[in-house]
Amino acid sequence: MPENGELFGRVVKLVGGDNVIVKTIDGKVRTCRIRGKIKRRMWIRDNDLVLIAPWDFQSGKADIIWRYIAAHADKLSHEGHLTGLN
């Protein structure tokens, strides 16, 4: 679950070079960077549900913290946590 300052987002497009375009639950489209910690452990694809942490110094950019598997994304959607995402 998101903690302070973190948001849910849906991957729109893979740009390349560890960058991803993500539509967040607050309606903004951000360019996100895949952190090195998860870059080698998780594959991120289009339409994946991710948890992001927006940058303080640039509002249009963020870091991807976690990628949810399909079962967890369905559960969060069923519980109503993803009302702003489609």
Backbone as XML, in Angstrom:
<?xml version="1.0"?>
<chain id="A" units="angstrom">
  <residue number="1" name="MET">
    <atom name="N" x="0.839" y="-1.185" z="0.000"/>
    <atom name="CA" x="0.000" y="0.000" z="0.000"/>
    <atom name="C" x="0.884" y="1.249" z="0.000"/>
  </residue>
  <residue number="2" name="PRO">
    <atom name="N" x="0.408" y="2.305" z="-0.655"/>
    <atom name="CA" x="1.208" y="3.533" z="-0.699"/>
    <atom name="C" x="1.358" y="4.168" z="0.681"/>
  </residue>
  <residue number="3" name="GLU">
    <atom name="N" x="2.543" y="4.620" z="0.953"/>
    <atom name="CA" x="2.807" y="5.352" z="2.189"/>
    <atom name="C" x="2.840" y="6.838" z="1.854"/>
  </residue>
  <residue number="4" name="ASN">
    <atom name="N" x="3.455" y="7.641" z="2.677"/>
    <atom name="CA" x="3.443" y="9.093" z="2.490"/>
    <atom name="C" x="4.129" y="9.492" z="1.185"/>
  </residue>
  <residue number="5" name="GLY">
    <atom name="N" x="3.385" y="10.158" z="0.318"/>
    <atom name="CA" x="3.920" y="10.663" z="-0.935"/>
    <atom name="C" x="3.967" y="9.668" z="-2.076"/>
  </residue>
  <residue number="6" name="GLU">
    <atom name="N" x="3.585" y="8.423" z="-1.864"/>
    <atom name="CA" x="3.635" y="7.414" z="-2.917"/>
    <atom name="C" x="2.262" y="7.278" z="-3.580"/>
  </residue>
  <residue number="7" name="LEU">
    <atom name="N" x="2.265" y="6.881" z="-4.858"/>
    <atom name="CA" x="1.031" y="6.787" z="-5.637"/>
    <atom name="C" x="1.005" y="5.500" z="-6.446"/>
  </residue>
  <residue number="8" name="PHE">
    <atom name="N" x="-0.221" y="5.049" z="-6.746"/>
    <atom name="CA" x="-0.391" y="3.959" z="-7.704"/>
    <atom name="C" x="-0.340" y="4.549" z="-9.101"/>
  </residue>
  <residue number="9" name="GLY">
    <atom name="N" x="0.114" y="3.741" z="-10.053"/>
    <atom name="CA" x="0.146" y="4.182" z="-11.437"/>
    <atom name="C" x="0.035" y="3.001" z="-12.376"/>
  </residue>
  <residue number="10" name="ARG">
    <atom name="N" x="-0.346" y="3.281" z="-13.620"/>
    <atom name="CA" x="-0.471" y="2.252" z="-14.650"/>
    <atom name="C" x="0.508" y="2.590" z="-15.760"/>
  </residue>
  <residue number="11" name="VAL">
    <atom name="N" x="1.328" y="1.630" z="-16.166"/>
    <atom name="CA" x="2.337" y="1.846" z="-17.206"/>
    <atom name="C" x="1.637" y="2.059" z="-18.537"/>
  </residue>
  <residue number="12" name="VAL">
    <atom name="N" x="1.948" y="3.169" z="-19.198"/>
    <atom name="CA" x="1.364" y="3.495" z="-20.498"/>
    <atom name="C" x="2.301" y="3.061" z="-21.615"/>
  </residue>
  <residue number="13" name="LYS">
    <atom name="N" x="3.592" y="3.380" z="-21.456"/>
    <atom name="CA" x="4.540" y="3.118" z="-22.532"/>
    <atom name="C" x="5.935" y="2.936" z="-21.973"/>
  </residue>
  <residue number="14" name="LEU">
    <atom name="N" x="6.677" y="1.999" z="-22.546"/>
    <atom name="CA" x="8.089" y="1.832" z="-22.223"/>
    <atom name="C" x="8.893" y="2.690" z="-23.189"/>
  </residue>
  <residue number="15" name="VAL">
    <atom name="N" x="9.647" y="3.632" z="-22.668"/>
    <atom name="CA" x="10.385" y="4.571" z="-23.505"/>
    <atom name="C" x="11.768" y="4.036" z="-23.838"/>
  </residue>
  <residue number="16" name="GLY">
    <atom name="N" x="12.374" y="3.306" z="-22.925"/>
    <atom name="CA" x="13.721" y="2.800" z="-23.124"/>
    <atom name="C" x="14.704" y="3.501" z="-22.218"/>
  </residue>
  <residue number="17" name="GLY">
    <atom name="N" x="15.829" y="2.880" z="-22.000"/>
    <atom name="CA" x="16.833" y="3.490" z="-21.133"/>
    <atom name="C" x="16.359" y="3.607" z="-19.707"/>
  </residue>
  <residue number="18" name="ASP">
    <atom name="N" x="15.652" y="2.620" z="-19.198"/>
    <atom name="CA" x="15.121" y="2.592" z="-17.828"/>
    <atom name="C" x="14.056" y="3.648" z="-17.572"/>
  </residue>
  <residue number="19" name="ASN">
    <atom name="N" x="13.449" y="4.190" z="-18.600"/>
    <atom name="CA" x="12.385" y="5.178" z="-18.447"/>
    <atom name="C" x="11.056" y="4.609" z="-18.919"/>
  </residue>
  <residue number="20" name="VAL">
    <atom name="N" x="9.995" y="4.991" z="-18.212"/>
    <atom name="CA" x="8.656" y="4.492" z="-18.467"/>
    <atom name="C" x="7.684" y="5.658" z="-18.319"/>
  </residue>
  <residue number="21" name="ILE">
    <atom name="N" x="6.668" y="5.700" z="-19.181"/>
    <atom name="CA" x="5.597" y="6.690" z="-19.046"/>
    <atom name="C" x="4.487" y="6.039" z="-18.227"/>
  </residue>
  <residue number="22" name="VAL">
    <atom name="N" x="4.079" y="6.700" z="-17.131"/>
    <atom name="CA" x="3.095" y="6.147" z="-16.198"/>
    <atom name="C" x="1.979" y="7.157" z="-15.981"/>
  </residue>
  <residue number="23" name="LYS">
    <atom name="N" x="0.721" y="6.685" z="-16.040"/>
    <atom name="CA" x="-0.430" y="7.509" z="-15.670"/>
    <atom name="C" x="-0.762" y="7.193" z="-14.224"/>
  </residue>
  <residue number="24" name="THR">
    <atom name="N" x="-0.711" y="8.202" z="-13.358"/>
    <atom name="CA" x="-0.905" y="7.989" z="-11.932"/>
    <atom name="C" x="-2.356" y="8.163" z="-11.540"/>
  </residue>
  <residue number="25" name="ILE">
    <atom name="N" x="-2.661" y="7.785" z="-10.316"/>
    <atom name="CA" x="-4.035" y="7.801" z="-9.822"/>
    <atom name="C" x="-4.566" y="9.228" z="-9.667"/>
  </residue>
  <residue number="26" name="ASP">
    <atom name="N" x="-3.676" y="10.222" z="-9.585"/>
    <atom name="CA" x="-4.125" y="11.614" z="-9.480"/>
    <atom name="C" x="-4.359" y="12.256" z="-10.848"/>
  </residue>
  <residue number="27" name="GLY">
    <atom name="N" x="-4.254" y="11.476" z="-11.925"/>
    <atom name="CA" x="-4.575" y="11.964" z="-13.258"/>
    <atom name="C" x="-3.407" y="12.513" z="-14.052"/>
  </residue>
  <residue number="28" name="LYS">
    <atom name="N" x="-2.229" y="12.599" z="-13.465"/>
    <atom name="CA" x="-1.062" y="13.134" z="-14.166"/>
    <atom name="C" x="-0.321" y="12.019" z="-14.895"/>
  </residue>
  <residue number="29" name="VAL">
    <atom name="N" x="0.374" y="12.402" z="-15.951"/>
    <atom name="CA" x="1.233" y="11.474" z="-16.692"/>
    <atom name="C" x="2.665" y="11.861" z="-16.370"/>
  </residue>
  <residue number="30" name="ARG">
    <atom name="N" x="3.418" y="10.899" z="-15.830"/>
    <atom name="CA" x="4.782" y="11.178" z="-15.388"/>
    <atom name="C" x="5.773" y="10.272" z="-16.104"/>
  </residue>
  <residue number="31" name="THR">
    <atom name="N" x="6.990" y="10.779" z="-16.277"/>
    <atom name="CA" x="8.101" y="9.968" z="-16.754"/>
    <atom name="C" x="8.762" y="9.373" z="-15.526"/>
  </residue>
  <residue number="32" name="CYS">
    <atom name="N" x="8.800" y="8.048" z="-15.470"/>
    <atom name="CA" x="9.332" y="7.376" z="-14.293"/>
    <atom name="C" x="10.597" y="6.619" z="-14.640"/>
  </residue>
  <residue number="33" name="ARG">
    <atom name="N" x="11.453" y="6.512" z="-13.654"/>
    <atom name="CA" x="12.723" y="5.810" z="-13.789"/>
    <atom name="C" x="12.627" y="4.509" z="-13.004"/>
  </residue>
  <residue number="34" name="ILE">
    <atom name="N" x="13.082" y="3.419" z="-13.623"/>
    <atom name="CA" x="13.114" y="2.140" z="-12.923"/>
    <atom name="C" x="14.360" y="2.116" z="-12.058"/>
  </residue>
  <residue number="35" name="ARG">
    <atom name="N" x="14.168" y="1.989" z="-10.768"/>
    <atom name="CA" x="15.296" y="1.970" z="-9.841"/>
    <atom name="C" x="16.171" y="0.759" z="-10.083"/>
  </residue>
  <residue number="36" name="GLY">
    <atom name="N" x="17.448" y="0.886" z="-9.822"/>
    <atom name="CA" x="18.388" y="-0.203" z="-10.030"/>
    <atom name="C" x="18.101" y="-1.426" z="-9.180"/>
  </residue>
  <residue number="37" name="LYS">
    <atom name="N" x="17.500" y="-1.216" z="-8.009"/>
    <atom name="CA" x="17.184" y="-2.315" z="-7.114"/>
    <atom name="C" x="16.185" y="-3.283" z="-7.738"/>
  </residue>
  <residue number="38" name="ILE">
    <atom name="N" x="15.201" y="-2.744" z="-8.474"/>
    <atom name="CA" x="14.192" y="-3.623" z="-9.070"/>
    <atom name="C" x="14.423" y="-3.851" z="-10.558"/>
  </residue>
  <residue number="39" name="LYS">
    <atom name="N" x="15.358" y="-3.137" z="-11.155"/>
    <atom name="CA" x="15.605" y="-3.245" z="-12.595"/>
    <atom name="C" x="16.016" y="-4.660" z="-12.982"/>
  </residue>
  <residue number="40" name="ARG">
    <atom name="N" x="16.804" y="-5.289" z="-12.171"/>
    <atom name="CA" x="17.322" y="-6.612" z="-12.484"/>
    <atom name="C" x="16.437" y="-7.737" z="-11.965"/>
  </residue>
  <residue number="41" name="ARG">
    <atom name="N" x="15.447" y="-7.413" z="-11.130"/>
    <atom name="CA" x="14.616" y="-8.445" z="-10.519"/>
    <atom name="C" x="13.224" y="-8.548" z="-11.109"/>
  </residue>
  <residue number="42" name="MET">
    <atom name="N" x="12.691" y="-7.469" z="-11.645"/>
    <atom name="CA" x="11.319" y="-7.456" z="-12.142"/>
    <atom name="C" x="11.275" y="-6.940" z="-13.568"/>
  </residue>
  <residue number="43" name="TRP">
    <atom name="N" x="10.481" y="-7.582" z="-14.393"/>
    <atom name="CA" x="10.229" y="-7.094" z="-15.744"/>
    <atom name="C" x="8.994" y="-6.217" z="-15.690"/>
  </residue>
  <residue number="44" name="ILE">
    <atom name="N" x="9.088" y="-5.032" z="-16.252"/>
    <atom name="CA" x="7.947" y="-4.117" z="-16.293"/>
    <atom name="C" x="7.466" y="-4.041" z="-17.730"/>
  </residue>
  <residue number="45" name="ARG">
    <atom name="N" x="6.150" y="-4.259" z="-17.907"/>
    <atom name="CA" x="5.532" y="-4.263" z="-19.231"/>
    <atom name="C" x="4.402" y="-3.237" z="-19.273"/>
  </residue>
  <residue number="46" name="ASP">
    <atom name="N" x="3.860" y="-3.038" z="-20.479"/>
    <atom name="CA" x="2.715" y="-2.139" z="-20.636"/>
    <atom name="C" x="1.546" y="-2.629" z="-19.800"/>
  </residue>
  <residue number="47" name="ASN">
    <atom name="N" x="0.790" y="-1.687" z="-19.264"/>
    <atom name="CA" x="-0.438" y="-1.932" z="-18.508"/>
    <atom name="C" x="-0.187" y="-2.588" z="-17.143"/>
  </residue>
  <residue number="48" name="ASP">
    <atom name="N" x="1.039" y="-2.582" z="-16.644"/>
    <atom name="CA" x="1.322" y="-3.097" z="-15.303"/>
    <atom name="C" x="0.956" y="-2.050" z="-14.265"/>
  </residue>
  <residue number="49" name="LEU">
    <atom name="N" x="0.535" y="-2.508" z="-13.098"/>
    <atom name="CA" x="0.265" y="-1.623" z="-11.971"/>
    <atom name="C" x="1.564" y="-1.459" z="-11.191"/>
  </residue>
  <residue number="50" name="VAL">
    <atom name="N" x="1.957" y="-0.209" z="-10.943"/>
    <atom name="CA" x="3.207" y="0.070" z="-10.250"/>
    <atom name="C" x="2.960" y="1.057" z="-9.113"/>
  </residue>
  <residue number="51" name="LEU">
    <atom name="N" x="3.870" y="1.062" z="-8.172"/>
    <atom name="CA" x="3.873" y="2.027" z="-7.082"/>
    <atom name="C" x="5.022" y="2.985" z="-7.340"/>
  </residue>
  <residue number="52" name="ILE">
    <atom name="N" x="4.733" y="4.293" z="-7.343"/>
    <atom name="CA" x="5.767" y="5.274" z="-7.662"/>
    <atom name="C" x="5.941" y="6.274" z="-6.526"/>
  </residue>
  <residue number="53" name="ALA">
    <atom name="N" x="7.112" y="6.885" z="-6.507"/>
    <atom name="CA" x="7.427" y="7.954" z="-5.555"/>
    <atom name="C" x="7.823" y="9.186" z="-6.370"/>
  </residue>
  <residue number="54" name="PRO">
    <atom name="N" x="6.941" y="10.211" z="-6.456"/>
    <atom name="CA" x="7.275" y="11.417" z="-7.219"/>
    <atom name="C" x="8.479" y="12.147" z="-6.634"/>
  </residue>
  <residue number="55" name="TRP">
    <atom name="N" x="9.235" y="12.760" z="-7.528"/>
    <atom name="CA" x="10.396" y="13.532" z="-7.102"/>
    <atom name="C" x="9.940" y="14.862" z="-6.505"/>
  </residue>
  <residue number="56" name="ASP">
    <atom name="N" x="10.672" y="15.338" z="-5.512"/>
    <atom name="CA" x="10.354" y="16.616" z="-4.878"/>
    <atom name="C" x="10.732" y="17.796" z="-5.762"/>
  </residue>
  <residue number="57" name="PHE">
    <atom name="N" x="11.816" y="17.670" z="-6.525"/>
    <atom name="CA" x="12.356" y="18.804" z="-7.260"/>
    <atom name="C" x="11.872" y="18.887" z="-8.699"/>
  </residue>
  <residue number="58" name="GLN">
    <atom name="N" x="11.240" y="17.843" z="-9.247"/>
    <atom name="CA" x="10.629" y="17.884" z="-10.575"/>
    <atom name="C" x="9.301" y="17.158" z="-10.493"/>
  </residue>
  <residue number="59" name="SER">
    <atom name="N" x="8.215" y="17.871" z="-10.678"/>
    <atom name="CA" x="6.892" y="17.279" z="-10.457"/>
    <atom name="C" x="6.500" y="16.281" z="-11.535"/>
  </residue>
  <residue number="60" name="GLY">
    <atom name="N" x="7.093" y="16.340" z="-12.711"/>
    <atom name="CA" x="6.726" y="15.451" z="-13.802"/>
    <atom name="C" x="7.512" y="14.161" z="-13.846"/>
  </residue>
  <residue number="61" name="LYS">
    <atom name="N" x="8.341" y="13.915" z="-12.833"/>
    <atom name="CA" x="9.175" y="12.717" z="-12.824"/>
    <atom name="C" x="9.016" y="11.965" z="-11.511"/>
  </residue>
  <residue number="62" name="ALA">
    <atom name="N" x="9.320" y="10.653" z="-11.550"/>
    <atom name="CA" x="9.168" y="9.818" z="-10.359"/>
    <atom name="C" x="10.041" y="8.583" z="-10.482"/>
  </residue>
  <residue number="63" name="ASP">
    <atom name="N" x="10.156" y="7.855" z="-9.385"/>
    <atom name="CA" x="10.846" y="6.570" z="-9.356"/>
    <atom name="C" x="9.813" y="5.464" z="-9.193"/>
  </residue>
  <residue number="64" name="ILE">
    <atom name="N" x="10.018" y="4.350" z="-9.886"/>
    <atom name="CA" x="9.157" y="3.190" z="-9.697"/>
    <atom name="C" x="9.725" y="2.394" z="-8.532"/>
  </residue>
  <residue number="65" name="ILE">
    <atom name="N" x="8.887" y="2.164" z="-7.533"/>
    <atom name="CA" x="9.304" y="1.458" z="-6.332"/>
    <atom name="C" x="8.952" y="-0.026" z="-6.402"/>
  </residue>
  <residue number="66" name="TRP">
    <atom name="N" x="7.767" y="-0.350" z="-6.952"/>
    <atom name="CA" x="7.306" y="-1.729" z="-6.946"/>
    <atom name="C" x="6.367" y="-1.982" z="-8.104"/>
  </residue>
  <residue number="67" name="ARG">
    <atom name="N" x="6.380" y="-3.209" z="-8.630"/>
    <atom name="CA" x="5.415" y="-3.647" z="-9.644"/>
    <atom name="C" x="4.548" y="-4.731" z="-9.033"/>
  </residue>
  <residue number="68" name="TYR">
    <atom name="N" x="3.240" y="-4.580" z="-9.161"/>
    <atom name="CA" x="2.304" y="-5.553" z="-8.625"/>
    <atom name="C" x="2.015" y="-6.631" z="-9.663"/>
  </residue>
  <residue number="69" name="ILE">
    <atom name="N" x="1.927" y="-7.894" z="-9.218"/>
    <atom name="CA" x="1.531" y="-8.969" z="-10.111"/>
    <atom name="C" x="0.029" y="-8.857" z="-10.359"/>
  </residue>
  <residue number="70" name="ALA">
    <atom name="N" x="-0.460" y="-9.554" z="-11.363"/>
    <atom name="CA" x="-1.858" y="-9.421" z="-11.790"/>
    <atom name="C" x="-2.838" y="-9.762" z="-10.674"/>
  </residue>
  <residue number="71" name="ALA">
    <atom name="N" x="-2.549" y="-10.772" z="-9.881"/>
    <atom name="CA" x="-3.464" y="-11.165" z="-8.804"/>
    <atom name="C" x="-3.591" y="-10.066" z="-7.753"/>
  </residue>
  <residue number="72" name="HIS">
    <atom name="N" x="-2.486" y="-9.439" z="-7.392"/>
    <atom name="CA" x="-2.527" y="-8.356" z="-6.411"/>
    <atom name="C" x="-3.214" y="-7.119" z="-6.987"/>
  </residue>
  <residue number="73" name="ALA">
    <atom name="N" x="-2.985" y="-6.842" z="-8.275"/>
    <atom name="CA" x="-3.639" y="-5.699" z="-8.923"/>
    <atom name="C" x="-5.148" y="-5.909" z="-8.969"/>
  </residue>
  <residue number="74" name="ASP">
    <atom name="N" x="-5.592" y="-7.135" z="-9.253"/>
    <atom name="CA" x="-7.027" y="-7.425" z="-9.256"/>
    <atom name="C" x="-7.630" y="-7.259" z="-7.863"/>
  </residue>
  <residue number="75" name="LYS">
    <atom name="N" x="-6.907" y="-7.693" z="-6.845"/>
    <atom name="CA" x="-7.394" y="-7.557" z="-5.480"/>
    <atom name="C" x="-7.517" y="-6.087" z="-5.076"/>
  </residue>
  <residue number="76" name="LEU">
    <atom name="N" x="-6.504" y="-5.286" z="-5.409"/>
    <atom name="CA" x="-6.560" y="-3.852" z="-5.086"/>
    <atom name="C" x="-7.700" y="-3.167" z="-5.836"/>
  </residue>
  <residue number="77" name="SER">
    <atom name="N" x="-7.928" y="-3.562" z="-7.077"/>
    <atom name="CA" x="-9.018" y="-2.999" z="-7.857"/>
    <atom name="C" x="-10.366" y="-3.391" z="-7.270"/>
  </residue>
  <residue number="78" name="HIS">
    <atom name="N" x="-10.493" y="-4.632" z="-6.843"/>
    <atom name="CA" x="-11.745" y="-5.127" z="-6.258"/>
    <atom name="C" x="-12.051" y="-4.415" z="-4.936"/>
  </residue>
  <residue number="79" name="GLU">
    <atom name="N" x="-11.002" y="-4.077" z="-4.178"/>
    <atom name="CA" x="-11.179" y="-3.377" z="-2.901"/>
    <atom name="C" x="-11.438" y="-1.891" z="-3.083"/>
  </residue>
  <residue number="80" name="GLY">
    <atom name="N" x="-11.276" y="-1.362" z="-4.304"/>
    <atom name="CA" x="-11.600" y="0.026" z="-4.576"/>
    <atom name="C" x="-10.448" y="1.000" z="-4.415"/>
  </residue>
  <residue number="81" name="HIS">
    <atom name="N" x="-9.217" y="0.520" z="-4.358"/>
    <atom name="CA" x="-8.072" y="1.421" z="-4.206"/>
    <atom name="C" x="-7.655" y="2.078" z="-5.515"/>
  </residue>
  <residue number="82" name="LEU">
    <atom name="N" x="-8.120" y="1.562" z="-6.653"/>
    <atom name="CA" x="-7.679" y="2.045" z="-7.957"/>
    <atom name="C" x="-8.810" y="2.725" z="-8.716"/>
  </residue>
  <residue number="83" name="THR">
    <atom name="N" x="-9.568" y="3.566" z="-8.058"/>
    <atom name="CA" x="-10.728" y="4.187" z="-8.698"/>
    <atom name="C" x="-10.354" y="5.170" z="-9.787"/>
  </residue>
  <residue number="84" name="GLY">
    <atom name="N" x="-9.196" y="5.792" z="-9.739"/>
    <atom name="CA" x="-8.792" y="6.774" z="-10.746"/>
    <atom name="C" x="-8.078" y="6.197" z="-11.944"/>
  </residue>
  <residue number="85" name="LEU">
    <atom name="N" x="-7.744" y="4.914" z="-11.912"/>
    <atom name="CA" x="-7.009" y="4.282" z="-13.000"/>
    <atom name="C" x="-7.933" y="3.395" z="-13.835"/>
  </residue>
  <residue number="86" name="ASN">
    <atom name="N" x="-7.675" y="3.354" z="-15.129"/>
    <atom name="CA" x="-8.422" y="2.431" z="-16.004"/>
    <atom name="C" x="-7.459" y="1.719" z="-16.888"/>
  </residue>
</chain>
